Every structure is written in C-alpha cells, then in structure tokens.
Amino acid sequence: MKTFNTILKIGATLAAVFVGALAVQAAGAGQFNPNPAGGTTGFFSIHPDPSIQQGDCTNCANQNNGITVNVPNYNDMDTFSVYLDFHNMGSGTITNAKAEIDVLSGGQIRGRLTGGNATNSGITDSAYLYGLPSSYDIEFISAYTENTHTAPNCPGYSYYQPGWTESQVNAGVNIYDLDTVQNGWCDQGYLIATYRVRNTEPQTPTVEVTTLMESMIGTTSARLNGRLDQGSNTSVWFALTTNSNPSCTNSSHISGNSVSGTYNSGQSFYKDRTGLSVNTHYYYRACAQQPGGSVIAANNVEDFYTGSVTSNVDVSTLSPNVGTNTVTLNGRLLQGENVDTWFRYSTNQNTVSCSNGTPVYGPNNIDAIQNFSANVSVGALNTNVTYYYVACGQNATSSDQGSVQSFIIQGQPVNLEVETLNPTNVELYNGGLNAQATLKGRVISGNTNFVYFVFGPSSVSISCYSGFNRVYPLDHTDPRGPGDTFESNQLGLVPETTYHYQACANDSHGDTAIGDVVSFTTPGEGSGNGQPQADTQGPDNVDEDSAELNGRIEMNDVNNGIVFFVYGQDEDRIADVAFDYNTYDQVESDEDNDDFMVTLVDPDNDDDGWRNYDKNVYSLDANERYYYQICVEYVNESGNDDLECGGVEDFRTDNDGNNNNVEIQTENPRNVTQTTAEMCGDLVDDDGSSQQTWIEFRSSYENYYNQTPTRQRSEGLFCERVTGLQPNTTYIYRACTPEDCDATRSFRTLGTTVTQGQPPIITTDNPTNIRSNSAVLNGTYVANAPSGTCWFDYGRTSALGRQTRSYAVTGYGACTHSFTNLASNTTYCVQAVIETIYGTDRGSVRCFTTPPGTGGPTPPPVVVIDDETDIDLSTLGLGLSLVRLEIDDSVEVVSRDQAVEYVVEWENITRDLDLNDLSLKVVMPPEIQVVSASRGQFDADTNTLYFTIDRLDAGEQGFLTVDGIVGKGTVGNLVTAEAEIAYDNPINDAQEDAIDWDVDGYGVRVAGVTASVFGLANITFLGWLVILLGLFIIFLVARWLYLEREEMRAQAYAGYTPYAGTYHDPYAPAVPPYQEPRYREVPPPAAPAPQDDYYQPYRPNRG
C-alpha cells in the first residue's frame, strides 16, 4: 500500500512539472539579445587588457570589434581577452542555455549562444585580430562565467564560476536557464576567455659583412677584399665609386663588382677589379644578401689610390709593438715614391701631429706599398702614461699624416691575489631530489683575464694547477681587477653531501693565484650543514620612494639567529657586510645619506627549514639604484659570533611616481673581440605587454651615448652585437626601455697585442696532471694572424729533438696536448711553438719528472733481431683493431662513498692511417655515481658518457677522465666499467670497434682499509709470505722427484743394477751373508751398455 501511494505521489509531481512546462511555453518564447550594450559590437567583443577580473565587467561589452596585436618578432607574445554577453530579451525563459567560443582561422574569434525555447538559438558574433604574422599560434589561458545582472534588485542572481577548460569553452559552457525577471537583466552575464598569441614565424638569419683593406693596387687595377661575418648561402658583391659613400643598391656603384658563388659565415671573398682610372681616389664597401632577405651593407668603407708615376703621398698609422725594452711604432706607405718617413709622439692626443711632438725617424726614399717602423726606448718613456703618435711621409711633391694611435708602458705588475668567498643559494630544488649552490670568488690585487673554480665532492682532490674539476663563470667581464667578483652556479648536486671549491686566476705570465678551500654541505630533508644559510630574493612593490625587500633564512639547527637587511646605494659596502662585521650590533646605518642602512626583521630565529622574510623600506630617493641583502647573526662551531649573508640583489626606484612595473637590467657582455662585442640586457618585467628595448653605449672618453636599433620584445635576456669598436678601449653601456635605463656596465676590447700582420707570440706554461705515464702540456698564444698552428717540441734533455702533433689556432688562447706513453721516474723537457704566415715563435723550455710507477717492477727488455722486413697489418684490412683503447681506475676493490677516477685512453696505433668521427661510449657501473667528466656528454638515465673524436691522426693519443662516488652495492659483486670506441676503417670502409673493461670487486671498509670478501685484495703481508713459502716447498719437492726420475732412467739405460754388492767369483766358495767387503781387491769393470741404444738424460732449454 505504501509503494502504491509513493507511485501516486511521483506521478502527481511529474504531472505538475509537465503542466508547469506547458505554462512556460504558453507564456512565450525566449530570445538572445544580439546587442545587449546597445553599441556597435554586438554581443561579442575583444579587448587587449587581460587583467579584468571578477566584478569588473560592468563595461565588458561594447569593447572592440577587433584589435591589433604586437608580435613583430619570432616568439613575441601578446595577450587579449574576449567577452561574450548573454541576455534574454524575449518573453519566455531560455532553457539549458550554453555559451561557446571558437578560435577560427585568419584571426577570427567567434562567439555562439544556444538554448531551448530561444527563437534565435545558434546566434553568432565575431571579433578579429589584426597585425598577425604569417605564422602564429593562439594559446588558451583561462575562462570564467559571471552573472553581473545590470538591473538593480536582483537578489540571488549573483554567481562567479572560474576554471572552464578550452574543450569546455569550445563545446559550450552551461549558463543555465535565462529567465525574464527585470526584462531578463537579472540573468544577464558574461563568458570571459583569455588567450595568448605567439609569433611562430622563423626569423631570417642575421647577415653581417665587413669591408677589408684593399691589396694588389696597380695604376688601373686593385683587389677589393671583404669578409662575411654572419650568414649562410649568401651572395656577395662590392660597391665601388669615387665618392665617399658607396651604395650597395646603386647600379653604377655595383656594376662590374659581382663575386661568383655563395659564402658562409667566416669566409673571406675578393674581386680583382680592372679598368680603373690612373691616380684616382676610390672608395668601396662590401655587400651581402641571403635568398629572400634584404641587402646588407658593411658598416665600414675602405679607400685607395690607383698608382701613378707622380702619385701623392698616402700613409697610414698602424698599431705599435710594445716590448720589454723598446716600443716599435709602425706605419704603412699606401702611395708615393721616394718618400721619407718619420713618427711623432706625445702625451697630448689633441696636439700630436707631424709637426708637433717628439720625432722618431724611419727609413728614407721608400716606394709604396710597404710598411715602415721606428723604435723608441722604453727608458725614455714614463710608465702607466698613455702616449699618442702619428706616422708621417713626405716626398718632393706632397706629404701626408696618418691617424692617431696610442700605447702605454705598464708599470711593475702587482702580484695577483684572489680569495674564495662563501657560497650562496645553497638549497634544494626539483622537489628535493637535487641541490644547487653558487660558488663565489673575488680578486684582491692585480689584474687577470682568466678566472675559474676547481670544485668537487670533499672526497675528490682539487687543485688550481690541475686541468680537471674546473668550472667557469658565466660572465666574461675581462679584465678583472681588485674588488671584482666572479661566480658560477652549480646544479645537479647531491643532497646531504659535502663539497669543496677553490677560486683560481691566471695572470699574463701564466702564473696561478689560488684562494683558500671553502667547504659546504648541501641540505637534505630535516638536516643542516652546521651553519645557517641565507638567500636574498628579488624586490617587490618598487615605486619612487619605497620598496619591499625579500629574502629567506635556513638556520640548519643553529638557534638564536638575528635576521636583518642591509640596503643602500653603496654596492661595495652592502656586499662586504659579512667580511667587515661579525655581529648585527656592529652594523650601523649611515644616517647622513642613503649609502648604507640596516633594518632588523627577526631578533630570534629558531625555526627549522627555510623561513621567508619581507621588509618595506621607505624614504628612498627617486630614480636611484639601491642594493640590498639579507643577513643573519649566529654563533659558529668555534663559539664565535659570525654573519652569513645571502648575496646582493638590486632595484631602481621610479622617477615619476607612476608605479610602473617595467624593469630592465644591464647584464654582462659576451664574445668581446678587438672590434666587436655583444652587449646584453634582461627585460625582467614587461608589465604585461611587450616593450621597446635598446642598448646605449659609448667609449670611456666620449660624453655621449650611441644607440642600437630599437626592438620590441617580451621578458627575457637579449644581446645586441655591436661592430666597429676600437681595440684596447674601455666601453660603457646600459640597457634601456622608454621608461628607464639601468645602471651601466663596462668592458674592454682586446688589446692591440692581438693584431693582424705581426709575428705570433707563445709562452710555455707548466705541465699539469703529471702521472707516471702521462702529462698535459700547456701553452698560451697570441696568433696575430687569421690562423696558425701550435705544437710542442719535446725530449729527455733540453736539446728536445721530437715534436707532437700540431693544432689549428686563431686569435688567442691556450694550446694543450695530452702527452702519453711516458716512462715513469723520467725527466722530460718541452717547449711550446706557434707558426703563422708572419713567423714562428717558441716559448721557454720547461722540464718535469714523471713520478715512479706503482704497477710493480719494469719488465726486462725484449731483444728482437730485425729481419729488415716490415709488415704493417693496419694496411691489410684484416679486422685487427686500429685503435688501442684502455679504461682503468687504478684500484681493484671499491667500497661505498669512495671517490674513484676512471682514465680512458685511446691511441691510433697505425703509422699512416688517419681516422675520422670516432664515437666513444663509456658505460659506468650502476654502483658509481658520476660527479664530473673532463670531456663529452653524460646521460644520467643510462649512466653513460658519450664523446665524439672528430679526428685521430696516425700515432695520435688522447684521454679523458670520469670522476665518481661509489654508491650502494652488494659485497662480493663485480663492478664493471666498459669503454667502447667505434670508427670506420678507411681501408675497406668497414665499421669496427675496440672495447676494454675495468673490473673491480665491491668490498667493505674496515678501519680505513678497503677489503673484498672474495679476491686477493684482503690478503695480509703474513698471508702472502705463507703462500710464497708453500709454493717454494712445492717447487723443491717437484724438483727432487723430477731429478730422481731422470737418474733412474739414466741408470736403466746404462745396464746398472741399483744397490749391487761387491764383486765375487761365482765359482768360489760361498761367502757368508754380510761379509766384510774386500776393499783391496779391484773389481772388474761392469758390463758395457749396448752401443746401439745410447741414452742422454733430458736437459731442457739446451740448444
């Protein structure tokens, strides 16, 4: 009965619903409003500001039918939002209404509304994106619906629903039933979606071309020279004219000056031009164009005179050669006959000329074209003073003066000193699976162009004199002087592991300055490294007179930390807080100005783990650069007060009180050469839209800035390559936006010692990584030529006599050679050599001695009688390996946490076969965690190192090292490392390889000694003595048995009866047993042995 009543109630309810639905239908039909805001945009509009949020959509409609995006360059992005306005203007409810947004082709964004009982269900409206590149991508960011009920008195109608996905928006999101209350305005609302458009159109590669000096000038001909600095598959030509501005697009300038073929980056080209006028001044420029690209003209123009019998004098001043005792002033006679030459020098750049200054005379009566020079004694000059000079020439009809060049005599060099600073940013990342740290160092005195760190786990030895375990700073701020810092960020460190590092620097003589060794321990879950860690973080809410400073502290189980910020405009004082003070109370604000201020944030930090801090500072100066860092006072392990600081961050206050969020920073330069440099900046915050950026730069003696082209870009690092710089010159630059320019940085172009057309220079540096059978030879060179070769002469005395393979070099740098197959405990002498088209230079002879070997006594020599027949198996293609490959870690047993170094060596053992593109693979054991490798790429997933050897000449050798830490393993198992090298045999084009293994036992470490459960490594000295004694006894027994056997065989063959009695007559009376021998009677001779069966006892090794 109860069930029957329930069914009746359900039926009555359904009937009521059905009747209600009929009543709604009878009330009228709904209709979507095609233009709710009454404007011109319909119900769907677009706006470039994506920041409109909940409750801020009163005027979302009637925005724009379309907008123009700003994405001119590859990977540029612009963000926009679209607004779909839904409103029921009909007389009936629209049921199950849905709003839909679709991104169509051609920049069209379409909105669509559907619903039951709507007379215009499926109505659409569109908005458009203009200014799109030929290739782009539109990405969905987010979407939400919001009821805004523009009519008053609509209680219960407000809702906000975020989180719609792209697929939901495309299919149509639910906006429920739209009724007619207040003429439908109570149910009115929006679907708002935000998108990002990205430029995916590949950029045409940059083309850069340089005009080089002319050559082979005649009376009616000359060779025009150029170089393609950047580009590929590029057509080149010259523009030649008698005016000073040749044009790469002027047909009269380029006629007859085309160059056949196409060229790639770094290639030089020329045009032998004939038909020129006699005694005429010509100007020319190099030109280039990639397929489909614009015509690119070189920035510089070269000029020359064609020859004549009575040509005017034309001289050029060249760079000097500054030596120890003399300075050689150089010039070049470009035109003229019977010319007398001289130089004049002065300390005043503005007044030096051919008639003013100290004269130095060159050769007389010379003809073009040739160089000339004159020497000035260093003793007549002052140190650390800049001198300026000009080259001069004169004959009977004319004279000429070259441009001004300069030089400086350096004073007594200051000894180079560096110090190792404490690391910063020692923290976990990647969910605590990895750790990182920033290594820091500083120059104390002297100058250096080469700084680095040696770094590794505490179990791995480090040395500034070794070529291993080196890491380098990311910036290239050279030279560095007193007070300059350098740092290197190390990723992928192991949590809860102790590392150590050392700051190193080399001076111009190759001598090495070293700092102290600093250790730190990476954090782990709930563990510390015995001292607090500090991390200064970026600022927030920067305006014209205030900012929010941020940082964090990890106390690492140290209590009573006093946390504070220091900030101000004096960067050096801010950076040196941890070195100048030991307690917070010692750090006092400079009340007279904003150079140095201190503010306390926590008087007692006892927290576990990282704790974040922020502090608002006020009364700052507008448009000024401020520096700050977070610090903590604590009691160190020695019981003394100490400070730990988190590194310096900086910001610039606004200059107009507009609180803009655009932030740009000037970054370190890259790839600095004699005449070019990449000046870099970082658009840290673009305030939500792309910004115009550029670089302003000037030389240190100019009082105005030059500007690179303005480029529109979004946030990120950028660099502008600038050419045409002066050698050996300091430049100042800064990164800029229309809102602000950041603080300046500086660099110095390479000095005039790296010139073209001068003899090369090389020095022999100390050999490194000296082992019993190998060493690394080192040299430092300046080529002074487009290219050259370097090598090492060597021998067992200072007379040398032999030569290593040669290496191609250019510019300046290090020449190194892996010197292998050496004899232990032997002295070797080496000398670095460089050769270019302008000459040969040799460094000093340096000698070193290899240490004694550790592999047992040296085997005796093997004497081979030469039969004067040589067979080179490597030329027969018999499948014999052409490469010797070895891998060894110099131990037999390893244990957990032990540091090991694997050395992989290879050698082309042929006499005349060069091998190319050899692929080396080193598979490390799973028990070994690789820390570093001297060469190649390491794949952590497979524990495998890969290295490609581009070329291996006959007889050439090479090696690499892999450093690791022994991890978990099973005692008694074998730990096997495998090295394999694959190559093509040039004889038969067959794929061949060489393989080697290193096998160790996995043991345990007891009382500091590693011992294996199985194997020979755990046998003591007494055990070895017992084994040797047993073997000796066995040998004696075997020898005795052998001699007994041989003696019996010899006696048998001789007819001898062992143990026979004394002779007696068989017919005589019987002799009693044991009768006393009759010694006076001589027995007859024994019966002779058969002569036809002669036996000689066996004697081995008898010739």
C-alpha positions, 0 to 999 in steps of 0.5 A: 500500500505504501509503494502504491501511494509513493507511485501516486505521489511521483506521478502527481509531481511529474504531472505538475512539472509537465503542466508547469512546462506547458505554462512556460511555453504558453507564456512565450518564447525566449530570445538572445539579445544580439546587442545587449550594450546597445553599441556597435559590437554586438554581443561579442567583443575583444579587448587587449587588457587581460587583467579584468577580473571578477566584478569588473565587467560592468563595461565588458561589452561594447569593447572592440570589434577587433584589435591589433596585436604586437608580435613583430618578432619570432616568439613575441607574445601578446595577450587579449581577452574576449567577452561574450554577453548573454541576455534574454530579451524575449518573453519566455525563459531560455532553457539549458542555455550554453555559451561557446567560443571558437578560435577560427582561422585568419584571426577570427574569434567567434562567439555562439549562444544556444538554448531551448525555447530561444527563437534565435538559438545558434546566434553568432558574433565575431571579433578579429585580430589584426597585425598577425604574422604569417605564422602564429599560434593562439594559446588558451589561458583561462575562462570564467562565467559571471552573472553581473545582472545590470538591473538593480534588485536582483537578489540571488542572481549573483554567481562567479564560476572560474576554471572552464577548460578550452574543450569546455569553452569550445563545446559550450559552457552551461549558463543555465536557464535565462529567465525574464525577471527585470526584462531578463537583466537579472540573468544577464552575464558574461563568458570571459576567455583569455588567450595568448598569441605567439609569433611562430614565424622563423626569423631570417638569419642575421647577415653581417659583412665587413669591408677589408683593406684593399691589396694588389693596387696597380695604376688601373687595377686593385683587389677589393677584399671583404669578409662575411661575418654572419650568414649562410648561402649568401651572395656577395658583391662590392660597391665601388665609386669615387665618392665617399659613400658607396651604395650597395643598391646603386647600379653604377656603384655595383656594376662590374663588382659581382663575386661568383658563388655563395659564402658562409659565415667566416669566409673571406671573398675578393674581386680583382677589379680592372679598368680603373682610372690612373691616380684616382681616389676610390672608395668601396664597401662590401655587400651581402644578401641571403635568398629572400632577405634584404641587402646588407651593407658593411658598416665600414668603407675602405679607400685607395689610390690607383698608382701613378708615376707622380702619385701623392703621398698616402700613409697610414698609422698602424698599431705599435709593438710594445716590448720589454725594452723598446716600443716599435711604432709602425706605419704603412706607405699606401702611395708615393715614391721616394718618400721619407718617413718619420713618427711623432709622439706625445702625451697630448692626443689633441696636439700630436701631429707631424709637426708637433711632438717628439720625432722618431725617424724611419727609413728614407726614399721608400716606394709604396706599398710597404710598411715602415717602423721606428723604435723608441726606448722604453727608458725614455718613456714614463710608465702607466702614461698613455702616449699618442703618435702619428706616422708621417711621409713626405716626398718632393711633391706632397706629404701626408699624416696618418691617424692617431694611435696610442700605447702605454708602458705598464708599470711593475705588475702587482702580484695577483691575489684572489680569495674564495668567498662563501657560497650562496643559494645553497638549497634544494630544488626539483622537489628535493631530489637535487641541490644547487649552490653558487660558488663565489670568488673575488680578486684582491690585487692585480689584474687577470683575464682568466678566472675559474673554480676547481670544485668537487665532492670533499672526497675528490682532490682539487687543485688550481694547477690541475686541468680537471674539476674546473668550472667557469663563470658565466660572465666574461667581464675581462679584465678583472681587477681588485674588488671584482667578483666572479661566480658560477652556479652549480646544479645537479648536486647531491643532497646531504653531501659535502663539497669543496671549491677553490677560486683560481686566476691566471695572470699574463705570465701564466702564473696561478693565484689560488684562494683558500678551500671553502667547504659546504654541505648541501641540505637534505630533508630535516638536516643542516650543514652546521651553519645557517644559510641565507638567500636574498630574493628579488624586490617587490612593490618598487615605486619612487620612494619605497620598496619591499625587500625579500629574502629567506633564512635556513638556520640548519639547527643553529638557534638564536639567529638575528635576521636583518637587511642591509640596503643602500646605494653603496654596492661595495659596502652592502656586499662586504657586510659579512667580511667587515662585521661579525655581529648585527650590533656592529652594523650601523646605518649611515644616517647622513645619506642613503649609502648604507642602512640596516633594518632588523626583521627577526631578533630570534630565529629558531625555526627549522627549514627555510623561513621567508622574510619581507621588509618595506623600506621607505624614504628612498630617493627617486630614480636611484639604484639601491642594493640590498641583502639579507643577513643573519647573526649566529654563533659558529662551531668555534663559539664565535659570533659570525654573519652569513649573508645571502648575496646582493640583489638590486632595484631602481626606484621610479622617477615619476611616481607612476608605479610602473612595473617595467624593469630592465637590467644591464647584464654582462657582455659576451664574445668581446673581440678587438672590434666587436662585442655583444652587449646584453640586457634582461627585460625582467618585467614587461608589465604585461605587454611587450616593450621597446628595448635598446642598448646605449653605449659609448667609449670611456672618453666620449660624453655621449651615448650611441644607440642600437636599433630599437626592438620590441620584445617580451621578458627575457635576456637579449644581446645586441652585437655591436661592430666597429669598436676600437681595440684596447678601449674601455666601453660603457653601456646600459640597457634601456626601455622608454621608461628607464635605463639601468645602471651601466656596465663596462668592458674592454676590447682586446688589446692591440697585442692581438693584431693582424700582420705581426709575428705570433707570440707563445709562452710555455706554461707548466705541465699539469696532471703529471702521472707516471705515464702521462702529462698535459702540456700547456701553452698560451698564444697570441696568433696575430694572424687569421690562423696558425698552428701550435705544437710542442717540441719535446725530449729527455734533455733540453736539446728536445729533438721530437715534436707532437702533433700540431693544432689549428689556432686563431686569435688567442688562447691556450694550446694543450696536448695530452702527452702519453706513453711516458716512462715513469721516474723520467725527466722530460723537457718541452717547449711550446711553438706557434707558426703563422704566415708572419713567423714562428715563435717558441716559448721557454723550455720547461722540464718535469719528472714523471713520478715512479710507477706503482704497477710493480717492477719494469719488465726486462727488455725484449731483444728482437733481431730485425729481419729488415722486413716490415709488415704493417697489418693496419694496411691489410684490412684484416679486422685487427683493431686500429685503435688501442683503447684502455679504461682503468681506475687504478684500484681493484676493490671499491667500497661505498662513498669512495671517490674513484677516477676512471682514465680512458685512453685511446691511441691510433696505433697505425703509422699512416692511417688517419681516422675520422668521427670516432664515437666513444661510449663509456658505460659506468657501473650502476654502483658509481655515481658520476660527479664530473667528466673532463670531456663529452656528454653524460646521460644520467638515465643510462649512466653513460658518457658519450664523446665524439673524436672528430679526428685521430691522426696516425700515432695520435693519443688522447684521454679523458677522465670520469670522476665518481662516488661509489654508491650502494652495492652488494659485497662480493659483486663485480663492478664493471666499467666498459669503454667502447670506441667505434670508427670506420676503417678507411681501408675497406670502409668497414665499421669496427670497434675496440672495447676494454673493461675495468673490473673491480670487486665491491668490498667493505671498509674496515678501519680505513682499509678497503677489503673484498670478501672474495679476491686477493685484495684482503690478503695480509703481508703474513698471508702472502709470505705463507703462500710464497713459502708453500709454493717454494716447498712445492717447487723443491719437492717437484724438483727432487722427484723430477731429478730422481726420475731422470737418474733412474732412467739414466741408470736403466739405460746404462745396464746398472743394477741399483744397490749391487754388492761387491764383486765375487767369483761365482765359482768360489766358495760361498761367502757368508751373508754380510761379509766384510767387503774386500776393499783391496781387491779391484773389481772388474769393470761392469758390463758395457751398455749396448752401443746401439741404444745410447741414452742422454738424460733430458736437459731442457732449454739446451740448444 
